[in-house]
Amino acid sequence: MICTVGDLLLDVVVRLEGPLAADTDAFGRARVAPGGQAGNVAAWVAALGGRARAICKRAGDVAGRVLAEELTRRGVDLRGPQAETGTGVVVSIATPDGRRSMLTDRGVAPSLEPRDLDPGWFAGCAWLHLPGYGLTASPLREAVTAAAGYARSAGARVSVDLSSTAAIERAGAERFLVDVRALAPEVVFGNDEELALVPGLEAETVVAKRGARGCAIRRGGVAEERPALPADVVDTTGAGDAFAAGFLVGGVETALAAAARCVATMGAVP
């Protein structure tokens, strides 16, 4: 089983037919689905044949209920406390060339506290996957650290995704690096820009996600590069989360296949 701790958000993915223009309409397609990095990775783990558990603070409003039902329908075991309102939303805008920008309101997700966690949730967990977004605000930062301790006690290994350059800069690169090191992850995922912000970050395995250029994997000082699989790119939202899930479930081949599958459709979940 692979557990994740972090955000479960409502994803609104918009694929534009052309550029945005001020004070008038823009046309395109939209998709609404579960999102947030913890939710995305868990959904992909389940879709790839693994057992998935997502530990998130969520809201009991209409959007929150829909998210919980949809993630459960996808085979994810959802745990964590519930607030009355405050479901977070991510609006991802994809341009015709496949690039994307995101507007994020994380809602109640960062208010997960260490006392909200049940150590029993980590029993049977082979991997605990921690998005770097969880290190950008308290009390979620402290909850992530506590979760890593519970998971290690249960025999799990830990992986960390650096999430985004904005997340690292928001937390402060030095503080972020200290927090990641304290988690002692066996695997770290990040793109080249994210990894450049935390020089000196070491792990048993460091995976640089390079989009259309594939990935580079460094283990014990030995680097290996793997090309991306061919794909007709529709939307790159969530491709890194699909890749991370695939890597934890079945290694680099599964990771590259999941990423190619993700970019060929709209949205961050399968």
C-alpha angles and dihedrals in degrees: 000000000000117000126198129195122198141051130013106183140162110260118210106186118191123188111197124215090208142350123310115259125200120252096003142072127292118197131214145106128295135200129189119203143135114297145162119109096265091049093045095051092046091050091051093047089055092045091052093054101264130122111254135194123182119198109197141142108241140171130251094222121115094274092046093052091050091050093050093048093047095047091048090049088055091058100261119140102224120203135170143081126302130224123200097245141356111090108179122234134207119196109199116192115198120195123213091262091061098254120129144200126198136212109200132197106173095192115189095345097098091053093075106127132203090246089059091066125094112208088214090068089073097053110118092015113143095181133021109202116200122191114217089233085078090067095056100078142023140274089023089057091060092043090055090052091049091048091054089053093050092046094050090050088054091052099258128143121228131231126185130200114204087217103198144342088246091056092050093047092046091055093039117255095246094049091044092052092050091050094049091048089051089058089055094209121199090210129033123190124196143132120252093264093051093046090050090060092059105044113180094035106144132189138156087258127019117188120196110203109211105177112217089010093061119227145300120222123199119194121172093339093310115115127204126185123206126189122233119255117251114270140163099239114226102153130353094203110130097004092125091051091050089049093051092048091049092048092053093044100044114351133256097323091056090044094055092045092050092049091050090049091049098051092049092069140038120271140027100269128065 
